[in-house]
Amino acid sequence: MYGQFFVIFALILTGYFCRKVKIISEEMNRGLSKFIIYISFPCFIFYKVAGIDMHGGFLREFLLAFALSAALFLISGLYAYLYARLRRFPREDSGSAEVMMVMPNNAFMGFPIASIFFGDTGLLFMLANNIAMNLAMFTYGVFALHRGDGKKGISIKSSVKSVFNPNILALIFGLLFCWFAIPLPSWAGSYFTYIGNLCTPLAMIFIGAMLVGTDIKKAARDRVVLESVINKDVAMPVLAYAFLALMPVPAMIKAIVIFGSCFPSAAIASVLVGNEGKNSGLAGIILVASTAVSIVTIPVSVKLINLLVL
């Protein structure tokens, strides 16, 4: 499990070094974020969803895990918004902090760790949780980032653009391929695998490059960073448990949905913040700090979930 943490930090340091010695330019890093958001991540989503084996009663349980996860992301988003308002986060930082508080790294870290502790069934339910996160991130997340732009309202055009972005379209087409059991040619599977697998390492490298020029010591003392990390790694798992504790749903589904909220901030969320022209430095610091803190909180969460839920 701890190998995942070392890989994350090594990739981030690689990006930082490459930007520092000017192997990666600022313009190249912006292009990298667009490649991740518009090409690599959609390929990852489509291939993962299209390959789900919906046999027997598993479809109902998968959809239940997805529905509970989606509801939890809405509740978490509301909590993050109210918290940022009550704590008077700076207007220009509020949306970035909210997105980083709500969106967990339930793919790169979630998939292997769920497989280790909960087996293949846990891995598939974590995929349902990840699908719900992607839907929330590219709808609620985009809305939250632009909430403080000073516009009186959101146009129909911008709303449609937010909902029907490449990632949501990839999710829709993936579900169609899954539902109708449409097989992909082997060459297509290889293509989507290669491009999709670039997403996580490129996202980490982007984040490391993005941190160059940021006063990390000053940012680490920023109350927005500190409170966002505490909320992401501690408050969000507690909120998830409070939401699901008394629900009459299968224990495994309950455990995975709660576990999905225990991961640190998602790398792709930080890329989204930068791609939308918001405070990517703040998002990167929250990502790094929440990942470091999760080295302690994730093992504790696993023990508590096994004790209280399973």
HELIX and SHEET records of a PDB file:
HELIX    1   1 TYR A    2  LYS A   20  1                                  19    
HELIX    2   2 GLU A   26  PHE A   35  1                                  10    
HELIX    3   3 ILE A   36  SER A   40  3                                   5    
HELIX    4   4 PHE A   41  ALA A   50  1                                  10    
HELIX    5   5 PHE A   58  LEU A   86  1                                  29    
HELIX    6   6 ARG A   91  VAL A  102  1                                  12    
HELIX    7   7 GLY A  110  ALA A  136  1                                  27    
HELIX    8   8 MET A  137  GLY A  141  3                                   5    
HELIX    9   9 VAL A  142  HIS A  146  1                                   5    
HELIX   10  10 ILE A  156  VAL A  163  1                                   8    
HELIX   11  11 PRO A  166  TRP A  179  1                                  14    
HELIX   12  12 SER A  186  ASN A  197  1                                  12    
HELIX   13  13 CYS A  199  MET A  210  1                                  12    
HELIX   14  14 ILE A  216  ALA A  220  1                                   5    
HELIX   15  15 ARG A  223  ILE A  230  1                                   8    
HELIX   16  16 ASN A  231  ALA A  235  3                                   5    
HELIX   17  17 MET A  236  LEU A  244  1                                   9    
HELIX   18  18 ALA A  251  GLY A  260  1                                  10    
HELIX   19  19 ALA A  267  ASN A  275  1                                   9    
HELIX   20  20 SER A  280  LEU A  308  1                                  29    
END                                                                             
